[in-house]
Amino acid sequence: MSKNPGKGVTYREAGIDIDAGEAVVDLIKPMVKTTRTPRVMGGLGGFAGLFRLDYNEKLFKRNYRDPVLVSCTDSVGSKMLVGIRMNKLDTVGIDCVAMSVNDMICCGAEPLFFLDYLAVNKVEPERCAAIIKGITSGCQQSNCALLGGETCEMPDVYKPGDFDIVGFSVGVVERQRIIDGSRCEPGDIAIGIGSDGLHANGYGLARQVLFDIATYDVTDKPVELEGATVGEAMLAPTRIYVKCVLDVLAQYKVKHVVKAMAHITGGGLVDNLPRVLPEGLTVRVKRDSWPVPPIFKLIANKGPVDSLEMRRVFNMGVGFVMIVSPAFAESVMNRLSSHGERPFVIGKVKKGGPTLEWN
Amino acid sequence: MSKNPGKGVTYREAGIDIDAGEAVVDLIKPMVKTTRTPRVMGGLGGFAGLFRLDYNEKLFKRNYRDPVLVSCTDSVGSKMLVGIRMNKLDTVGIDCVAMSVNDMICCGAEPLFFLDYLAVNKVEPERCAAIIKGITSGCQQSNCALLGGETCEMPDVYKPGDFDIVGFSVGVVERQRIIDGSRCEPGDIAIGIGSDGLHANGYGLARQVLFDIATYDVTDKPVELEGATVGEAMLAPTRIYVKCVLDVLAQYKVKHVVKAMAHITGGGLVDNLPRVLPEGLTVRVKRDSWPVPPIFKLIANKGPVDSLEMRRVFNMGVGFVMIVSPAFAESVMNRLSSHGERPFVIGKVKKGGPTLEWN
């Protein structure tokens, strides 16, 4: 940054490179543009991102009588260490978006925009751009605009090559349409939607088992993974359930078909499903009603990790759950399948709780 | 988390302590409640934070005809390393909120809510709660609700004792009232509002000069600091300009008195003031028109850091700038003073640019 090196201490000599930060902005501009929706105002570079919630021009159908803003934040945890190990950084951004927007849609909200925070040891423009490419791709998959972000260089906090990526999303839901689980009743059906593996939870344990105990390298191909490498299986991006879920909600605007939804993250079905059920109700989960992806079996065997612990740490193949009224279960499942999802009836709501029942 | 240690590998053994995370939630609940405004919906613990933008009950005066959402994100950078060094963690949260909300108000928006992300080596409930106490205090100072947050334990990324804290804020501005600098004209007055020291920028350089070159300890009291320790001067929280700025804006709802605003962060006046001026205009900044706090003089002397570099890295005593029409400058200054701020006429808008002029 200083134009006169040698004349005293400069910011660059203290380890902070502002030009590299500007190079990142130049690299990501075209990617960010692909996420720009007509409601985004202003260009990159202001102090803040601006987003018109609602307006009356004919082009825009969305209008909210009593808009409730919904907001989530999350990081990808230590999944990014797998990306670093594989030197493949362009997918963890998808996970980062997924973790926030999959949480957000649980109450029926539609994602509007996203902001990212990227902290690095050193701003290497190509690496930063790769990470943000994943973010923009996640934004496209969830119909939200990448409204802003911050890249922060902290050589004294992050080790060379390390980084942390944090996401923040904002959405909106019409107040009358908030889904909060209160309409759940015995007999409702729990539909689990297939996950693409670990998603972004349990990497502390997964890395310990696969890298430290089983001493796999990311390029190893254990037979259990049916052709995939350990790295590929571990880095598979989190599925983003926004479009299929919002489509189902849009199908049943008047009827209350979808009664509760849960994003299955850390804590698995065991912790996440009871969170959305009203007091006095539980779900009897039918074991073996969905296929458990190979990566989970590999971890359970190589740990060994006992099955209760597995269920409390990992999603075990179910990334998202919709609790729906029984009369519409089949129709919801068809709708989900038409989006390329893999829905399974994984259980039924019954009196009891708060812990899940398994049979 | 596992109830049967010894039977295989558990998540806790992999370094992740879920109970400690729950202890943090218990500790912070009462603090978070103090930031709760009537528009916040639901309790802690759902998948997302919900916030009613607007409704028609008599109690609530705020209604937006064409609401524009405004969103910002930032961290405190390496300022938290100073807090760690002093074992004083309850103020960096104020900086974290300040960095976001001071950016947000530049376009005239009022902050509504805030989310935090805290990444740590190990979840130590008291330390985490201290950090989040600062966050809630920043939220109170900026009238925004702490709507959600995430605490993430990553022993393989963060060194023992280290952490990173990131903030996201959302606010709203009526579209007709967005302040974007476009009304600036020659003769307008630049009012600088006093900072409380470094705020949260330039810590790479500040730490290098004060700790590495001058070899100060945080408890040292160099005469230049007029009684304060190096640590106290470096850790002074960022001033939050929300209440005073929004009050000034509320005074002149019809007249366009306030034409542009800039939060003076990394890049100093040199980079931040031109960002808010339209093309063809600049500000002639009058040197010595405000007092430079002692910490900046100490850094400049001990580096040595040349004066141009100082101005491009630090706020030099001006934390926020309002560009106002000359007829109202005095009245705006009086209003700011009534809030306990220290406003100074630091320059005047003139043709030229984009770089600032100094005389």
Interface residues (C-beta under 8 A of the other chain):
Chain A: M1 S2 N4 K7 G8 V9 T10 Y11 E13 A14 G15 I16 I18 M41 G42 G45 G46 F47 A48 G49 L50 F51 R52 L53 D54 Y55 Y64 D66 P67 V68 L69 V70 S71 C72 T73 D74 S75 G77 S78 L81 D103 M104 C106 C107 A109 L112 F113 L115 D116 Y117 A119 L147 G148 G149 E150 C152 E153 M154 P155 D156 V157 Y158 K159 D162 D164 V166 F168 V170 V172 V173 R175 I178 D180 G202 G204 L205 R207 Q208 V209 I213 A262 H263 G266 G267 R275 V276 G303 P304 V305 D306 L308 E309 R312 V313
Chain B: M1 S2 N4 K7 G8 V9 T10 Y11 E13 A14 G15 I16 I18 M41 G42 G45 G46 F47 A48 G49 L50 F51 R52 L53 D54 Y55 Y64 D66 P67 V68 L69 V70 S71 C72 T73 D74 S75 G77 S78 L81 D103 M104 C106 C107 A109 L112 F113 L115 D116 Y117 A119 L147 G148 G149 E150 C152 E153 M154 P155 D156 V157 Y158 K159 D162 D164 V166 F168 V170 V172 V173 R175 I178 D180 G202 G204 L205 R207 Q208 V209 I213 A262 H263 G266 G267 R275 V276 G303 P304 V305 D306 L308 E309 R312 V313
